[in-house]
């Protein structure tokens, strides 16, 4: 398998090369040259580990199968994810299920991809006798999931940017209380999009990136997208009565990484429909409704109860556009040049997602709170606000007669204020996390300035 850039100017590369690189040298995002096709019938009844191997092996064909098998087997354990199913499918009632993705070490869906990603990186680096400095930005759960994945790994060093005051208290405590020599939390005086812009600017400096060996663990890293494909395949096989039946996935969407993984699963042969679910920051919903992709200005980004979806621009969206324009990098480059100049591009009045059965919708803050209340009253469970966004929208799709699976984002305890506002009490804190508030935090405040971040990295690389 070779990987090509959405901008078309970087040389094709193998999996282990893009695993450690992040953004392509031309500023684009890596995509596989082709999508391998799955034999779903052979996977019926398979374990999560078996499904993971079947999905990941074609993408990582330069990793020995026994190495990949060991990584997958050692990552996806009942101890690590609190269930032998790893990603259990909980039926709330006939035709409506919750895909439980938030049982990993940091209680968020991102653990399912970041845990094997860090292990794969460690393998590739040890093989080369090299180290890697990971630079990333987080709007909530990516930071802690990345930190827990790389802690203790001698060949990996993490520099994670997060927006000051824009995450829940639990999310901050999870990240900031880790006291590990290879983890650096840079708290930025700005929004998540400011953080993301800094990361892109630093990565655009090819000389600095090469000198300090920068890599990425956020969803611009293709390996993370591939690892998230696994739970869609696994859930489909649980939800469909027969292989070939359609299942609808309602996916909470911010940076478009999770929804993109569902889309990749569909291109690999999964017969699913995808509903891109956004909060009041409806960049993606606007595109799928109108064909217009319009980046929001910083002041336009609303602070909501679902911070991982409070984004001005979706960093993974370029990958979908690449496919929508039949993989013509000239069209992609032109679109992003227009985006840079005018703040938007217009694909015309078209059903942008129709070729791939993608639709979208958005919710209000009031609807999110109301959904948390209704789900608790009806099903006696508590869901986090991101999951509530998808639950509200997903229920509207039941009218079409297909099973609807709502993808969970995180444990509700991570959003205590919102749960208290909706239900009048806080969600219980899972065992083992009760003492986070008593631990000291380890952070560095910094301005949203690429030069300042470069200076910090240079000073903390041995």
VEXDREN-2710 file (C-alpha; in Angstrom, 1 decimal):
% VEXDREN-2710
k/r/px/py/pz
1/UNK/0.0/0.0/0.0
2/UNK/1.3/3.5/-1.0
3/UNK/0.0/6.8/0.4
4/UNK/-0.4/9.9/-1.7
5/UNK/-1.0/13.5/-0.6
6/UNK/-4.3/15.4/-1.2
7/UNK/-2.1/18.2/-2.7
8/UNK/-0.4/15.9/-5.2
9/UNK/3.2/17.2/-4.8
10/UNK/4.6/14.8/-2.3
11/UNK/6.1/11.5/-3.3
12/UNK/4.1/8.4/-2.5
13/UNK/5.2/6.7/0.7
14/UNK/4.7/3.5/2.7
15/UNK/2.7/3.2/5.9
16/UNK/5.7/3.3/8.3
17/UNK/6.9/6.5/6.6
18/UNK/3.6/8.4/6.9
19/UNK/3.1/7.0/10.4
20/UNK/5.9/9.2/11.6
21/UNK/5.4/12.2/9.4
22/UNK/2.0/13.6/10.0
23/UNK/1.3/16.3/7.3
24/UNK/2.8/15.7/3.9
25/UNK/5.7/17.8/2.8
26/UNK/3.3/19.8/0.4
27/UNK/0.9/20.6/3.3
28/UNK/-1.6/18.0/2.2
29/UNK/-3.0/15.0/4.1
30/UNK/-2.0/11.4/3.2
31/UNK/-4.6/9.0/1.7
32/UNK/-4.2/5.4/0.6
33/UNK/-3.9/5.0/-3.2
34/UNK/-6.8/2.5/-3.1
35/UNK/-9.3/1.3/-0.5
36/UNK/-8.9/-2.4/0.3
37/UNK/-12.2/-4.3/0.2
38/UNK/-13.4/-6.4/3.2
39/UNK/-15.0/-9.8/3.2
40/UNK/-17.7/-9.1/5.8
41/UNK/-19.1/-12.6/5.8
42/UNK/-15.8/-14.0/7.0
43/UNK/-15.8/-11.5/9.9
44/UNK/-19.3/-12.3/11.2
45/UNK/-18.9/-13.2/14.9
46/UNK/-15.2/-12.2/14.9
47/UNK/-13.7/-10.6/18.0
48/UNK/-12.6/-7.0/18.1
49/UNK/-9.0/-8.0/17.8
50/UNK/-9.7/-10.2/14.7
51/UNK/-11.6/-7.3/13.1
52/UNK/-8.8/-4.9/13.9
53/UNK/-6.2/-7.2/12.2
54/UNK/-8.4/-7.6/9.2
55/UNK/-8.9/-3.9/8.8
56/UNK/-5.4/-2.7/9.6
57/UNK/-3.2/-5.3/7.9
58/UNK/-3.8/-4.0/4.3
59/UNK/-3.1/-0.4/5.4
60/UNK/0.1/-1.4/7.3
61/UNK/1.4/-4.0/4.9
62/UNK/5.0/-3.0/5.6
63/UNK/4.6/-4.0/9.3
64/UNK/5.2/-7.7/9.8
65/UNK/1.9/-9.4/10.5
66/UNK/3.1/-10.9/13.8
67/UNK/4.1/-7.4/15.0
68/UNK/0.7/-6.0/14.1
69/UNK/-1.0/-9.0/15.8
70/UNK/1.0/-8.5/19.0
71/UNK/0.2/-4.7/19.1
72/UNK/-3.5/-5.3/18.5
73/UNK/-3.7/-8.2/21.0
74/UNK/-1.8/-6.3/23.7
75/UNK/-3.8/-3.1/23.2
76/UNK/-7.3/-4.3/23.0
77/UNK/-7.7/-6.1/26.3
78/UNK/-10.5/-6.3/28.8
79/UNK/-8.2/-4.6/31.4
80/UNK/-7.5/-1.7/29.1
81/UNK/-11.1/-1.2/27.9
82/UNK/-13.2/-2.6/30.7
83/UNK/-14.9/-5.1/28.5
84/UNK/-14.0/-8.2/26.4
85/UNK/-16.1/-6.6/23.6
86/UNK/-13.8/-3.5/23.7
87/UNK/-16.6/-1.5/22.0
88/UNK/-19.9/-3.0/23.2
89/UNK/-23.1/-2.3/21.3
90/UNK/-25.9/-1.4/23.8
91/UNK/-29.4/-1.6/22.4
92/UNK/-31.6/1.0/24.0
93/UNK/-34.6/-0.3/22.2
94/UNK/-35.3/-2.1/18.9
95/UNK/-33.7/0.0/16.1
96/UNK/-31.6/2.3/18.3
97/UNK/-28.2/1.4/19.8
98/UNK/-25.4/3.2/21.5
99/UNK/-21.9/2.2/20.4
100/UNK/-19.9/2.4/23.6
101/UNK/-16.5/3.8/22.8
102/UNK/-15.5/5.5/26.0
103/UNK/-14.3/2.7/28.2
104/UNK/-10.5/3.2/27.6
105/UNK/-7.8/4.7/29.8
106/UNK/-9.0/8.3/29.3
107/UNK/-12.7/7.5/29.0
108/UNK/-13.0/8.8/25.4
109/UNK/-13.4/7.2/22.0
110/UNK/-9.9/8.4/21.0
111/UNK/-8.3/5.8/23.2
112/UNK/-9.3/3.1/20.6
113/UNK/-7.0/4.6/18.0
114/UNK/-4.3/6.4/20.0
115/UNK/-3.4/3.3/22.1
116/UNK/-2.4/1.2/19.0
117/UNK/-1.0/4.3/17.2
118/UNK/1.6/5.0/20.0
119/UNK/2.6/1.3/20.0
120/UNK/3.0/1.3/16.2
121/UNK/5.1/4.5/16.4
122/UNK/7.3/3.0/19.1
123/UNK/7.9/-0.1/17.0
124/UNK/8.8/2.0/13.9
125/UNK/11.1/4.2/15.9
126/UNK/12.9/1.4/17.7
127/UNK/13.4/-0.3/14.3
128/UNK/15.2/2.9/13.1
129/UNK/16.8/3.7/16.5
130/UNK/15.2/7.1/16.4
131/UNK/13.1/9.4/18.5
132/UNK/10.0/11.4/17.6
133/UNK/8.6/14.7/18.9
134/UNK/4.9/14.8/18.6
135/UNK/3.2/18.2/18.2
136/UNK/-0.5/18.3/18.5
137/UNK/-3.6/20.4/19.4
138/UNK/-6.6/19.3/21.4
139/UNK/-10.1/20.7/22.0
140/UNK/-10.8/18.2/24.7
141/UNK/-10.0/14.4/24.7
142/UNK/-7.2/14.1/22.1
143/UNK/-4.6/15.5/24.5
144/UNK/-5.2/13.2/27.4
145/UNK/-5.7/10.2/25.1
146/UNK/-2.4/11.0/23.4
147/UNK/-0.6/11.6/26.7
148/UNK/-1.8/8.3/28.2
149/UNK/-0.8/6.5/25.1
150/UNK/2.8/7.8/24.9
151/UNK/3.7/8.1/28.6
152/UNK/6.6/5.9/29.5
153/UNK/7.6/5.5/25.9
154/UNK/11.3/6.5/25.7
155/UNK/11.4/7.2/22.0
156/UNK/8.3/9.5/22.0
157/UNK/8.0/13.1/23.4
158/UNK/4.7/14.9/23.3
159/UNK/4.0/18.7/23.0
160/UNK/0.3/19.2/23.3
161/UNK/-1.4/22.6/22.8
162/UNK/-4.8/23.2/24.4
163/UNK/-7.0/26.3/24.6
164/UNK/-7.0/28.1/28.0
165/UNK/-10.4/27.8/29.6
166/UNK/-12.1/26.0/26.7
167/UNK/-12.1/22.4/28.0
168/UNK/-14.1/20.8/30.9
169/UNK/-12.4/20.7/34.3
170/UNK/-12.2/16.9/34.1
171/UNK/-10.5/17.0/30.7
172/UNK/-8.0/19.6/32.0
173/UNK/-7.2/17.5/35.1
174/UNK/-6.7/14.3/33.1
175/UNK/-4.1/16.1/30.9
176/UNK/-2.5/18.5/33.2
177/UNK/-1.9/16.3/36.2
178/UNK/0.3/13.8/34.3
179/UNK/3.8/14.2/35.6
180/UNK/5.9/12.5/32.9
181/UNK/9.2/13.7/31.6
182/UNK/8.2/13.1/28.0
183/UNK/4.9/15.0/28.2
184/UNK/4.6/18.8/27.8
185/UNK/1.2/20.6/28.2
186/UNK/1.2/24.0/26.5
187/UNK/-1.9/26.0/27.5
188/UNK/-2.6/28.5/24.8
189/UNK/-4.1/32.0/25.3
190/UNK/-6.7/31.4/22.6
191/UNK/-9.1/29.0/21.0
192/UNK/-8.6/25.5/19.7
193/UNK/-8.4/26.8/16.2
194/UNK/-5.6/29.1/17.3
195/UNK/-3.8/26.0/18.6
196/UNK/-4.5/24.1/15.4
197/UNK/-3.2/27.0/13.3
198/UNK/0.0/27.1/15.3
199/UNK/0.6/23.3/14.8
200/UNK/0.0/23.7/11.1
201/UNK/2.4/26.7/10.9
202/UNK/5.1/24.9/12.8
203/UNK/4.7/21.8/10.6
204/UNK/4.9/24.0/7.5
205/UNK/8.5/24.9/8.4
206/UNK/10.1/21.9/6.7
207/UNK/13.6/22.6/8.0
208/UNK/12.4/22.9/11.6
209/UNK/10.2/19.8/11.2
210/UNK/13.1/17.8/9.9
211/UNK/15.6/19.1/12.5
212/UNK/13.4/18.4/15.5
213/UNK/11.7/15.2/14.0
214/UNK/8.1/16.3/14.4
215/UNK/5.2/13.9/14.1
216/UNK/1.5/13.9/14.8
217/UNK/-1.0/11.9/16.7
218/UNK/-4.2/13.9/16.0
219/UNK/-6.5/12.8/13.2
220/UNK/-4.2/14.2/10.4
221/UNK/-2.3/10.9/11.1
222/UNK/-3.7/8.3/8.7
223/UNK/-3.0/5.5/11.2
224/UNK/-5.5/7.0/13.6
225/UNK/-8.2/7.2/11.0
226/UNK/-7.6/3.5/10.0
227/UNK/-7.8/2.4/13.6
228/UNK/-11.1/4.1/14.0
229/UNK/-12.5/2.3/11.0
230/UNK/-12.3/-0.9/13.1
231/UNK/-15.1/0.0/15.5
232/UNK/-17.5/0.8/12.6
233/UNK/-16.9/-2.6/11.1
234/UNK/-17.3/-4.3/14.4
235/UNK/-20.5/-2.5/15.3
236/UNK/-22.0/-3.1/11.9
237/UNK/-21.5/-6.8/12.2
238/UNK/-23.3/-6.6/15.6
239/UNK/-26.1/-4.4/14.4
240/UNK/-27.0/-5.8/11.0
241/UNK/-29.3/-8.9/11.0
242/UNK/-27.7/-10.0/7.8
243/UNK/-24.5/-8.9/6.0
244/UNK/-25.6/-6.5/3.3
245/UNK/-28.4/-4.8/5.4
246/UNK/-28.0/-1.1/5.8
247/UNK/-27.2/0.5/9.2
248/UNK/-27.2/4.2/9.9
249/UNK/-24.3/5.6/12.0
250/UNK/-24.9/9.0/13.8
251/UNK/-21.5/10.4/14.4
252/UNK/-20.6/13.5/16.6
253/UNK/-18.4/15.6/14.4
254/UNK/-15.9/18.4/14.9
255/UNK/-12.7/18.0/13.1
256/UNK/-14.3/15.3/10.9
257/UNK/-11.9/12.5/11.8
258/UNK/-14.5/10.2/13.3
259/UNK/-17.0/10.7/10.5
260/UNK/-14.2/10.3/8.0
261/UNK/-13.4/6.9/9.5
262/UNK/-17.0/5.9/9.0
263/UNK/-16.7/7.1/5.4
264/UNK/-13.5/5.1/4.8
265/UNK/-15.3/2.0/6.2
266/UNK/-18.0/2.6/3.7
267/UNK/-15.5/2.8/0.9
268/UNK/-14.1/-0.5/2.1
269/UNK/-17.5/-2.2/1.5
270/UNK/-19.5/-1.5/4.7
271/UNK/-23.2/-0.9/3.7
272/UNK/-23.8/2.1/5.9
273/UNK/-25.3/5.5/5.9
274/UNK/-23.5/8.3/7.8
275/UNK/-25.1/11.2/9.6
276/UNK/-22.6/14.0/10.4
277/UNK/-23.9/15.5/13.6
278/UNK/-22.7/18.9/14.7
279/UNK/-23.6/21.4/17.5
280/UNK/-24.2/25.1/16.9
281/UNK/-20.8/25.3/15.3
282/UNK/-22.2/23.9/12.1
283/UNK/-19.4/24.3/9.6
284/UNK/-19.8/20.7/8.3
285/UNK/-23.6/20.7/8.4
286/UNK/-23.6/23.9/6.3
287/UNK/-21.5/22.2/3.7
288/UNK/-23.6/19.0/3.4
289/UNK/-26.7/21.1/3.2
290/UNK/-25.5/23.8/0.8
291/UNK/-22.2/22.8/-0.8
292/UNK/-20.6/25.9/0.8
293/UNK/-17.6/25.3/3.1
294/UNK/-17.1/28.4/5.2
295/UNK/-14.5/28.7/7.9
296/UNK/-15.7/30.6/11.0
297/UNK/-13.8/33.5/12.4
298/UNK/-12.6/33.0/16.0
299/UNK/-15.3/35.2/17.4
300/UNK/-17.9/33.2/15.5
301/UNK/-17.0/29.9/17.2
302/UNK/-19.5/29.4/20.0
303/UNK/-18.5/28.0/23.4
304/UNK/-20.9/25.1/23.9
305/UNK/-21.2/22.1/26.2
306/UNK/-19.5/19.9/23.6
307/UNK/-16.1/21.5/23.3
308/UNK/-14.6/18.9/21.0
309/UNK/-17.0/20.1/18.4
310/UNK/-16.4/23.8/18.9
311/UNK/-14.3/24.3/15.7
312/UNK/-14.0/26.9/13.0
313/UNK/-12.5/24.5/10.4
314/UNK/-12.5/20.7/10.1
315/UNK/-8.9/19.6/9.7
316/UNK/-9.8/16.3/8.1
317/UNK/-12.3/17.6/5.6
318/UNK/-9.7/17.9/2.9
319/UNK/-9.6/14.1/2.7
320/UNK/-13.2/13.9/1.8
321/UNK/-13.0/16.7/-0.7
322/UNK/-10.1/14.9/-2.3
323/UNK/-12.4/12.0/-3.1
324/UNK/-15.4/14.2/-4.0
325/UNK/-13.3/15.8/-6.8
326/UNK/-12.2/12.4/-8.0
327/UNK/-8.7/12.8/-6.4
328/UNK/-7.7/15.7/-8.6
329/UNK/-5.1/17.6/-6.4
330/UNK/-5.4/20.7/-8.6
331/UNK/-9.0/21.1/-7.6
332/UNK/-8.1/20.6/-3.9
333/UNK/-5.3/23.2/-4.1
334/UNK/-7.6/25.7/-5.8
335/UNK/-10.3/25.2/-3.3
336/UNK/-8.0/25.7/-0.3
337/UNK/-6.4/28.8/-2.0
338/UNK/-10.0/30.2/-2.3
339/UNK/-10.6/29.2/1.3
340/UNK/-7.5/31.1/2.4
341/UNK/-8.4/34.2/0.3
342/UNK/-12.1/34.4/0.9
343/UNK/-12.8/32.2/4.0
344/UNK/-15.0/29.8/2.0
345/UNK/-15.4/27.9/-1.2
346/UNK/-18.6/26.9/-2.9
347/UNK/-19.2/23.5/-4.6
348/UNK/-22.5/24.8/-5.9
349/UNK/-26.0/23.8/-4.9
350/UNK/-25.4/20.1/-4.8
351/UNK/-26.0/17.2/-2.4
352/UNK/-22.3/17.0/-1.5
353/UNK/-22.5/13.7/0.3
354/UNK/-24.9/11.9/-1.9
355/UNK/-22.3/9.7/-3.7
356/UNK/-21.4/8.2/-0.4
357/UNK/-24.7/8.3/1.5
358/UNK/-23.6/11.1/3.9
359/UNK/-26.2/13.5/5.4
360/UNK/-25.9/16.0/8.3
361/UNK/-27.8/18.0/10.8
362/UNK/-27.1/20.3/13.8
363/UNK/-28.4/20.8/17.3
364/UNK/-28.9/23.7/19.7
365/UNK/-27.7/23.8/23.3
366/UNK/-31.2/23.5/24.5
367/UNK/-31.8/20.4/22.5
368/UNK/-28.6/18.8/23.9
369/UNK/-29.7/19.4/27.5
370/UNK/-33.2/18.1/26.7
371/UNK/-31.7/15.0/25.1
372/UNK/-29.6/14.2/28.1
373/UNK/-32.7/14.4/30.3
374/UNK/-34.8/12.3/27.9
375/UNK/-32.2/9.6/27.6
376/UNK/-31.8/9.4/31.3
377/UNK/-35.5/9.3/32.0
378/UNK/-36.2/6.7/29.3
379/UNK/-33.2/4.4/29.3
380/UNK/-31.7/5.1/32.8
381/UNK/-28.3/6.0/31.4
382/UNK/-26.3/9.2/31.3
383/UNK/-24.7/10.4/28.1
384/UNK/-22.1/13.2/27.5
385/UNK/-23.1/16.3/25.5
386/UNK/-21.3/15.2/22.3
387/UNK/-23.1/11.9/22.3
388/UNK/-26.3/13.8/23.0
389/UNK/-25.8/15.8/19.8
390/UNK/-25.7/12.5/17.8
391/UNK/-28.5/10.9/19.8
392/UNK/-30.9/13.8/19.1
393/UNK/-30.1/13.8/15.4
394/UNK/-29.9/10.0/15.1
395/UNK/-33.4/9.5/16.5
396/UNK/-34.8/11.5/13.6
397/UNK/-33.4/9.0/11.2
398/UNK/-35.3/6.0/12.7
399/UNK/-38.2/6.9/10.5
400/UNK/-36.4/5.4/7.5
401/UNK/-36.6/1.9/9.0
402/UNK/-32.9/1.1/9.3
403/UNK/-31.1/0.4/12.6
404/UNK/-29.5/3.6/14.0
405/UNK/-26.2/3.4/15.9
406/UNK/-25.1/6.4/17.9
407/UNK/-21.3/6.7/18.3
408/UNK/-20.4/7.6/21.9
409/UNK/-17.8/10.3/22.5
410/UNK/-16.8/10.2/26.2
411/UNK/-17.9/9.3/29.7
412/UNK/-20.4/11.9/31.1
413/UNK/-18.3/12.4/34.2
414/UNK/-15.9/14.5/32.0
415/UNK/-18.7/17.1/31.7
416/UNK/-19.9/17.5/35.2
417/UNK/-21.3/21.0/34.8
418/UNK/-23.5/20.1/31.8
419/UNK/-24.8/16.9/33.4
420/UNK/-25.6/18.9/36.6
421/UNK/-27.5/21.5/34.5
422/UNK/-29.4/18.8/32.7
423/UNK/-30.2/16.4/35.5
424/UNK/-29.6/18.2/38.7
425/UNK/-26.8/16.0/39.8
426/UNK/-23.3/15.0/38.5
427/UNK/-22.5/11.8/36.7
428/UNK/-20.5/9.4/39.0
429/UNK/-16.8/9.5/38.5
430/UNK/-15.5/6.1/37.3
431/UNK/-13.3/4.1/39.7
432/UNK/-9.7/5.2/39.7
433/UNK/-10.3/8.8/38.7
434/UNK/-11.7/10.2/42.0
435/UNK/-8.5/11.8/43.2
436/UNK/-7.6/13.8/40.1
437/UNK/-8.6/17.2/41.6
438/UNK/-6.1/16.7/44.4
439/UNK/-3.1/16.3/42.1
440/UNK/-0.8/19.2/41.1
441/UNK/-0.9/20.4/37.5
442/UNK/2.0/20.6/35.1
443/UNK/1.5/23.2/32.4
444/UNK/3.1/26.1/30.6
445/UNK/1.1/29.1/29.5
446/UNK/2.0/30.3/26.0
447/UNK/0.7/32.7/23.4
448/UNK/-0.7/31.4/20.1
449/UNK/2.6/32.1/18.3
450/UNK/4.4/29.5/16.2
451/UNK/7.8/31.1/17.0
452/UNK/7.2/30.7/20.8
453/UNK/6.2/27.1/20.3
454/UNK/9.3/26.4/18.2
455/UNK/11.4/28.0/20.9
456/UNK/9.8/25.8/23.6
457/UNK/10.3/22.6/21.6
458/UNK/13.9/23.4/20.9
459/UNK/14.6/24.0/24.6
460/UNK/13.0/20.7/25.6
461/UNK/14.5/18.3/23.1
462/UNK/17.5/16.5/24.4
END
